[in-house]
């Protein structure tokens, strides 16, 4: 049996002696390990990297997805299609542990793999797989695809992560001081802990929770009957679950249950913390919801050359390096789209998960004004989009393809596929402006702008998520004025499109071309302001201070 010393490979710093097991459905730690979809994974991956740098006593529990999330490719008409291609990882360590997790009252065999700390510079990460010979084809498929669209498969995935992850720790002889649920997917672990400790209070002593979803509809829920049938509640019956947590109704909400099982929870920005407290305020028995604002690992994300130039106030060095990084990004644009972009032209990037509330096409809403922006010879622009919709999200894929078709005739517009860690890094390094225009109060955090700022890209954003904690208009970024409360969604889209275009036309473009000194000052201020407040070392420390350590 592998020992704790062998798992870590380092002696945890005494100030982090509290042992933490960090459960997440996805971790984005390296381009080579494709077990993530987007922001949740980017956050957990940076957390593991900074936990390693600080030598914290924290280990990750995740899933080994055979086909990853999906591979974003193009069909014969150059439109997007999802492909599912088997992945193989020779760098994972087989620790020789296979165990059974009850799913549908039958044993599903789970194999544990270890991503050692030295491989990518992360805290140790255990990954669970059901794709092993001991299982039938249905059981094997549980860990095939992240966020499988089939409801029972999705539930089985959460059982393997939660109950399976807790079982693995018992097998390893590790009794964590804290079980940290990063989002509600692992909430089933609490039923295993309740069977072990026989008391809700004993579970609460050990469990904390991070919620990422400010929309009620986005918080996963399933019928009690189906969950009971699938062994989600471990040994408890439906009425016992309802009595234990003070719940009623026909549907079990993962987030609400997690808030009742935890001693403390957090939103992922100050604004999101406020939204989460309002969302769940009418539910008795929920724990305190504080906030720990998301952050990203600078050592992984920041280009060292431009970082050093910014730190030493070397304006010429910044300018030279920025053009070099744009050149690298534009090779991908040329390769994918057959368009040659110019390093001397202001480049705007919108890149994140394709979800309706993120409004990828907001800049296009007034088509005539958008055309004028593209054709402005005095202040030329280049626009790049990238992002992955959910593979079953026909609306999101339709929007991606619509933008692709509309952008195709223009030499200065490009839509890129393959938005994963590597492309994300290229886009942040190669952009001048990082555009973020979600519907207000729908963005829990929106961490991509943090790593953009670390690479000399200036945020142009609505004041949602983390942005109000960071942005000062025309000092370290550009703010888009939000529409007033009371307008319809259509009216808000129209107003915020106008506000976005006015900032671009009247502030961003004239400054970039006519006042490069001021532009550089804003860029440098942003890079200075984003660290340490939005660097994941702060986040990793703050979790210990606010959630893990008893006060």
N, C-alpha and C positions, 0 to 999 in steps of 0.2 A: 504493500500500500504506500502510495506517495505521501511524504510527510509535509507538514506546513512549511518547514524550512526549504524543502525542495520546490514547493509551489511558488514561493516568493523569490527565492534566490537572493534575497537581501534581508537585512534586519530592519523591521519597521522603526521609524523614529519614535522615541519614547513619548513625545507629545501627541502621537496618534495611536496610542495603545488600544483604543476602542476598536474592536474587530467589526468590520462592516462587510456584509454581502449585498452587492448592488445588482438588482435584477432589472434587466431591460430586454425588450423584444428585439432590439437592434443596436449594434455598435459599429460605428464607422471609425476604425483605427488606422486603416491603410487601404490604398486602392486595390491591393492584391487580395483583400478579404472582403468579398462582396455580400455582406450579411446585413445591409442597411438600406433604407429607402430615402431618408431625408434628414430634416432638422433634429428629430429625436435621436437618431444615430450619431449625427455630427456632435451633438451635445454630450452624449455618453462616451463617445470616443475621446473627445478632448478631456473629459473628466478622468478617464483612465490614464491618459498620458500625464496629466498634472499630478494625479495621485502617485504615479511612479516617480516623477521628479521630486516630489516631497517625501517619498518613502513612507506613504501612508499604509495603514493596516487594512486595506480595502481590496476586495476581489470581485470581479464581475461574474454574473451568471447570465448566459445568453443562449442563443439557438444557432445551430449550424445548418443553414439553409442550403439544401443541395443545389437548387437552381437560383440561389440568391433572391433578389427582389424580381428583377427581370432585366434583360438586355434591351436597350432602346435602340432599334435599328430602323431602316427605311424600307418601304416596299418598292415595287417596280415603278411607282409614280412619285417616288421620293417623299412620300408621306410616312408618318410614324407608324410603326407596329411593334408590339412587345414580342420578344423571343425568350424562350426559357432554355438555357444551355447549362448542362451539368458542370459544376465547379469541383475542382480538386485542389487540396491544400496540403502539400508535403511538409509544410512547416508546423503543422499542428502535432502535438504530442499525444499519443495513445497512452492513457494512464491505466488501461486494463480494467476499467470499471464498466460493467453492464448491470442494470438493475431494472425492476419492473414497476411501472406506474399504472394505477388502475384508471382505465378509460372505458366508459360503457360497461362497467363491472367486469372487465376482462383485463388481463395484464398486457400492457404495451411495454416492450423492452426498449430501454434508453441507454445509449452509449455516451460516455463523457469524454471529451477531448479538452486539452489544455493549450491555450496560447500563452507560452512562457513570457515573462516580463522582458527578457532581452531581445525577443524577436522584433518587436516594433517599438519598444520603449513604453510599455504600458503596465499598469497593475495587472496581476494574473487574471486571465479570463477563461472560465469554463464554458464550453459550448456543448449543447445537448443535441443528439441526433437519434431519430427513430428509423433511419434508413439503413437497417442492418439485417442480416439473414434471419435472425430469430423472429422477425415480424412478418405478418402477411402483407399483401400489397397495400391495403387500406391503411394499416398502421404505419407502414414505411412512408406513406405520402404525407404524414402529419408535418414532418420537417422538410418538405420539398420546397415550398414557396412562401416567403414572407407575406403575411396578410392574405392568406388564401381566401378567395371569394366565397367558398362554400362555408355555410354557417357552422356546421358540426366540425369541420376541419379547423376552423378558427378557434372554436371552443377547445378542441383537443390540443391545439398549440398552446393556449393559455394554461391548460392543466399541466402539460409537460414542463413549461417554463416555471410555473409557480410551485406546484406540488413536487414535480421532478427535481427542480433546483434545490428545494428544501431537503428532499430525501438525499440528494447527492452530498450535501454538507454533512448530514448525519453519518453517511457511509464513510466520509473522509475523517470523521471524528472532530469536525469543526463546529463549534457552537457559537455563532456570531453574537456579539452584543447587540448588533443592529441589523435588521433586514430592511433594506431600502428599496422600495418599489418605485422605479422610474416609469411613471404612467401606470395605468390600472391593469395592464395585461397580466401581471403576476399575482393578482389578488387571491387566487386560489391557494397560495402558500399559507394564508392565514388559517384556512380550515385544517391543514396539516399541523400547524403550530397549535391550534386549539385542541386537536386530538392529543397532542404531546403534553401540553401544559394544563389542560382541563379548565382554563379560565380565560375569559376575555381580557381581564386586567393584565394577566401574565403575557398575553399576546401583545397588547398595547405597549407594554414596557419595552418591547423589542422591535417594534415596527414603525417606520416613517414612510412618507409618501410624497412624491412629486407629481402634481397634476400639470398637464400641458395644454388642456383643451378648453378654451373659453366659450365654446358653443355647446349648449345642452345636447343638441342632436349628435355631436361628435363624441359623446361619452358612451362607450359601448354598453349595451344592455341586451340580455337574453331572457327568455321565459324560464321561470323557476323549474317547470316541468322538464324542459329539455336539459337544463343544467344538472338537475338531480339524476336524470336518466344517464347522463354522461359521466357521472361520478365527480362532478366539479366540486361538490361540497364535502368530498372525502367520505366521512362516516355519518355526516349529519343529514337529517331529513329536512324537507322544505319548511315545515312549521317550526322546526328547531332553529333554522337559519333566521327566519323572520323574528322569532322571539329573541334570539341572541343579539341581533343588531337593531331591533326595534323597527323593522321594515314591514311594508305591506304592499299590496298591488300584485300584479301578475309578472312583472319584469324585474330582474335583479340587475341593478346598475353598478358596474364595476367601480366607477369613481366614488359613488356614494358609499358603497361598502368599504372601499379603501380608506375613506375619511373616517369611518366609524371604527375600523380596526387599528388605526394609527394613533400614536401618542401626539404626533405633530405632522403637519403637512406644509408644503410650500407651493406657491405659484412661481413662475419663471421670469417675472419682472415685477417691479413695484406695482405697475398698472394692472398686470394680470392678477397679482395677489388681491387687489381690491375687487376686481371682477369676480374672482373665484369666491371670495367671502360673500359677495352679494348673491351669487348663483346658489350657494348651498346654505344660506343663512336660515332658511325656514325648516331645516332638517335637524331635529334634536339628536344629540349624541355625536355630532361630527366634531372632530378635533380642531384645535387652533390651526388656522391657515396663515402662515407668514409668507415671506417672499425671499427667494435667493435667485437673483437675476442670473440668467444664463451667461456663459462666457466661453471663449475658445482658446486653445492652447497656442501661444505665440511661437514657441520653438518649432512646432509643426507647420504652422500656416505662413508665418512672415518670411518674405524674401530677405535673406541676411544682408544683401548688398544695398538694397534701398533702405533697409532698416538702419544700417550703419551710416548711410548718407544723411538720413533724417536726424539721427542722434548727433552727428557732427556738424549739422547745419550746412551741409555741402550742397547748395542749390544746383550747381552744375552736375554733380554726381547723381542727384535725384532725377534731373531731366534726362540724362543719358540712360540711366537704368530703366526709367519708366518706358522709354522708347524701345529698349531691348526687350522688355517684358511684353509690350504690345506686339512686337515683331513675332515673338513666340506664339502668342494667342492667334495672331493673324495667319500663321501657317495652318492652324486647324480650320479657320474660316475658309481659307483657299482650298484645303483638302476636301472638306465636307460640302462646300457650297459653290466652289469655283469663282469666288469673288476675292479680289485683291484689295485689302484695306490699307489705309495710309497711317503710319505711326504719328504723323503730325496733326491728324484730325481728332477732335474730341470724340471719344467713344463711350457710349452709354450702354450699360448692360442691365438687363432684367433677367435674373436667374435664380430660381427656387422651385419648389414643388408646384406643378400646375394644379392649382385648386381654385375654384370659382372666386372665393373671397379675396384671393391675392391679385386678381384683375390684371393678368398678363397683357391684355390688350387695351388697358386704359389710355395709354398714350396715343392709340389709334382712333379713339372714339370720335373725335371731330376729324374726319378723314381729310377734308380740305386743308385744315390747319396742320395736320401731320405731313401731308405732301409738301406744304410750304416749308416746314422744318427740314425735310429731307433735301429740298432743292435750294436751300439758302446758300448762295455762293460766298457770301461774306463770312458767314459763320457755319462752315460745313460740319455735319455730324455723321457718325456711324452708330448703328443700333444693332445690338445682339441680344437674342433671347435664347434661353436654355432652361430645361427643367423636365422632370418626369411626372406625368400624371399617374394615378393608380392604373394598373394595367387593365382593369375592368371598368374604368371611368370613361364611358363613351363621350360624355360632355367635355371632360378635360382633354381627351385625345382629339376630339373635334376642334376644340379651341386651338390646340397646338398646331393642327393641320391647317386651320383657317389662317392663323398668323403666318405659317410657312408659305401658303399660297399667296397671301397678300403681299408678303415681303419679297417674294421671288423676283419680280420685275426690277427691283431697285438694287443697284450696285453697292449701296451703302447700308443694306439691311441683311442680316443673316440669322437663321435659326439653327442651333446646333443640337445634335443628339448626344447621348452618353453622359448626361449630367451626373457624374459621380465625383469622388474626392479629387481626382487628378484634374478633370475639366473645371471643377469649381475653383481650384487653386489658380489655374491659368486665367480664368475669367476675372478673378479678383485682382490678380497682378497686372492684367492687361487692360483693365477698364480705367477710365478717368472718372466716370460717374457711376455709382451703384444705386440703381433705381428700386425703390420699395414703395408700393402704393396700395396696400391692402384696404379693405373696408375697415373703418375704425372699430376698435375693441374686438376684432376677430383674430388679431395676431397676438399670440401669447408672449412671444419674445422676438423672433426674427433675427437669429444670430449671424446670418451671412454678412450683414453690414459691418460687424465687428472685425472680421478678418479682411474685409475690403479695406477698411481704414488702416489696418496694419500694413497694407501694401500700396499705400499712396493713391487709393481710390476714394473719392469724396462721396459721402452719402447724400442722396436726394430722396427724402422720405416724408411720409405722413407721420405724425407724432404718436405712433402706436407701439406696443411692445416695449422693448428696451430703449427706444429712441428718446423718449422724454427724459430719461436719466442721463443722456449723453449729449444730445444735440443742442447747439446754440447757433441760431440761424446766421449764416454768412460769417461765422467765426470758426466753426469746425465742421460745417456741413450746410446743406440747404433744406429748409423745411417747406413742405407743401401745406397750405392752409386747409384745414378740414372743414367740411360742410357743417352747418349748424344742425343740432338735434331737431327732429320734427319733419325734416324732408324725407320723401320716399327714397327707396334705394336707387331708382332711376335718376331722380333729381340729384342725389348725392354724387352718383357717377359723373353726371354732366358737370356739376359744379367743381368737383375735384379734378376732372380733366382740364377744365379752364384754368384752375389754380396751378396745376402741374405745368401746363404750357406757358403760362405767364412767367413762372420761375425760370423755366428753360430759356425762353426768348429774352427776358429782361435782366436776368441775373447771371445764370450759369454760362451761357454762350458768350456774352460780351466780356465777362471777366476772364474766361479762359483765353480768348484771343487778344484782348486789349489790355488786360491787367494781369499778366502772368505772375508778377511778384505777389500780388494779393492771393492769386490761386495757390501758389506754392505755400504761402503762409497758412491758408486754410488746411491744405493737405498735411502740413507738418503739425498743425495744432490738433487735427483729428488723430494722427498717429500717436501723438503725445497723450491725448486725453483718453484713448481707448485702453491704455495700459497704465496701471495695473487693474483698474476698475472692471474691465471686461475681458481680462485674461484669466484663463481657467485655474491658475494657481490661487487666485482670490476665491473663486467658486469652491474649489476643493477644501480650502481652509474654512470657508464659511459654513459648509455643510457640517463639518465637525463641530464648529462653534454653536451653530443654531439648531441642528437637528440630531446629530449623533450623540453628543455628550450631554448627559443629564446635568441640568443646572439646579 
